[in-house]
């Protein structure tokens, strides 16, 4: 799952070397949170107009997670935070 998120993000950004994904342990509900960190200049590319790209990334990952009987969340952050 983590590798899929990295591959998708690297395809969207201009600086693929800055893409980092960290994974939290499952919370009390069993959901795993992935933190996608990209360069400051690529944050807008990953989010997209009105959040469309971010929503699409989350939809793809949730579909894969559903097939594996998992619950996930994706948080998008810039490296400058």
N, C-alpha and C positions, 0 to 999 in steps of 0.2 A: 504494500500500500504506500509506504514511504517512497519507494523508488518510482512508483507511478506519478506521485505528486511532483517529485523532482523532475522527471521527464517532461511532464506537461508544462511546468513553470519555465524550464529552460527553453522550451519551444516558443514561449511568448516574450521573454525578456531580451534586451539587447546585451546585457552583461550576464551570461549564464554562469560564470565563475562565482558570482556573488549569491547564488541561490543556495540557501541552507534550510533544511527541514529538521525540526526537532519534534519529538513525540513525548507526550505526557503519559503517565500511567493511567489506566482506566479510573474514572471517577466512581462515586457511589452508585451511579446508574449504569455503569459499565461502558460509558462512552469514552473513546480515546480522542484526545485533542492533538492535532498536528499544527505546529506553528511554522508557517512559510515565511521566511525572511528573504527579502530581495533588496537590491540597491535602491537608494532613494529615488534615483531617476527612473527606475522601472516600476515603482509602486503603482503609478497610474495605468501602466500597461497591463498589470496583473488584475487590477480592479476593473478597468474598462469603463465605458460610458454607462452611467447609472448602475454600475456594479454587475453588468451582464457577464463579463468574463469570469469574475469571481464566483458568480452564481453557477455558471456552467461547470467550473472546476469542482465546486462542491457537489453538484448534481452527479457528475461522473464518478467521483470518489464514493459518494453515498450509495450509488448503484452497485459498485464493486463490493463495498462493505456489506450491503444487504445480502449479496450472494454468498458471503463468507460468514453471515450471521453476526456481524459486528455493527456497532454504532460509532460514528465518528463525527468530529467537528473540525473545521479548518479555519484557522485564524491567520490573517495576512498582516505582516508587519514589515516596516522598512528598516534597513540596517542602521539608520540614524537614530532610532529610538533607544 
